């Protein structure tokens, strides 16, 4: 090693002096880099940029080539080191945003496909409810109709959630009455509770 600047020393975490040391010793903590430098020096193969993770979650991008002079196109070897940690993070954020956008588009399509048959179910349920005659039958069926309507309403809520996901809006917080939430839950589980003797 003939020279290693201070910035490269800090990025690679090398504290000891490197000038005059065999490169294999200086790069011993980084076998992947050492192997590429061996290819460069021993076999004359320049290596294109590659990313190497190092301590503290950082990522370095390294590239190796030859130092040319007028009389010697391979007077020495040069290794370029760049800290691309933030760049990699930005790239990952971009990929994550793209995945979320694609998922949002899928969610909107699924929501649309579900909403149509759900509307048909709701309409036919209303017709079925109107076709029930007799006070006793109406009273007996009313509870079951209420459960089905509640489930249709819940599915519509899920669909709305998908649509909101596909078209994000600011979070809206509002007060709700706890008893209303509990009542809605009881409508859903009442039949099962009664069948198991839970009052």
Order of alpha helices (4+ residues) and beta strands (2+ residues): alpha-alpha-alpha-beta-beta-beta-alpha-alpha-alpha
